[in-house]
Amino acid sequence: MAAKRRRRPRLAVELTVALVVKFAALAVIWNIWFAHPASRHVDASAIGAAVYSSEATKADGGRSHARP
């Protein structure tokens, strides 16, 4: 019975450490990939310039893209 009493606090400590490490990893991942929102200064002309100025457009003169 004494062995079980010594084992429970160790299990609790191991679980707590594992959860803290996981939450820290999730916080780092969130800050690296998801915390910075995309640019809100996107308009139709900027999107059109990005789509129609690609290398494929330059190579074939713009014939591969759909026209509005």
C-alpha positions in Angstrom: 0.0 0.0 0.0 2.9 2.3 0.7 4.2 1.9 -2.8 0.9 3.1 -4.3 1.0 6.2 -2.1 4.4 7.1 -3.4 3.5 6.5 -7.0 0.4 8.7 -7.2 2.2 12.0 -6.7 4.8 11.0 -9.2 2.1 10.3 -11.8 0.4 13.6 -11.1 3.7 15.4 -11.5 4.5 13.6 -14.8 1.0 14.4 -16.2 1.3 18.0 -15.1 4.8 18.3 -16.8 3.5 16.7 -20.0 0.5 19.0 -20.2 2.6 22.1 -19.5 5.0 21.1 -22.3 2.1 20.5 -24.7 0.5 23.8 -24.0 3.9 25.5 -24.4 4.4 23.8 -27.8 0.8 24.8 -28.9 1.5 28.4 -27.8 4.7 28.5 -29.9 3.0 27.0 -32.9 0.1 29.5 -32.6 2.5 32.4 -32.4 4.5 31.3 -35.4 1.8 30.3 -37.8 -1.6 31.7 -36.8 -1.2 34.8 -34.6 -0.4 37.2 -37.4 -3.5 38.0 -39.5 -3.3 38.3 -43.2 -3.0 41.8 -44.7 -6.3 43.6 -44.7 -5.2 45.9 -47.5 -6.2 43.6 -50.3 -8.3 44.9 -53.1 -9.3 43.7 -56.5 -6.5 45.4 -58.3 -3.9 43.9 -56.0 -5.3 40.4 -56.4 -5.4 40.9 -60.2 -1.9 42.1 -60.3 -0.7 39.1 -58.3 -2.6 36.6 -60.5 -1.9 38.1 -63.9 1.8 38.8 -63.1 2.7 35.2 -62.5 5.5 33.5 -64.4 3.0 31.4 -66.4 1.3 34.5 -67.6 4.6 36.1 -68.7 5.5 32.9 -70.6 2.4 32.5 -72.7 1.3 36.2 -72.9 -1.7 35.8 -70.5 -3.6 33.3 -72.6 -3.8 30.7 -69.8 -5.8 32.8 -67.4 -9.5 33.4 -67.6 -10.6 36.9 -68.6 -13.4 38.7 -66.9 
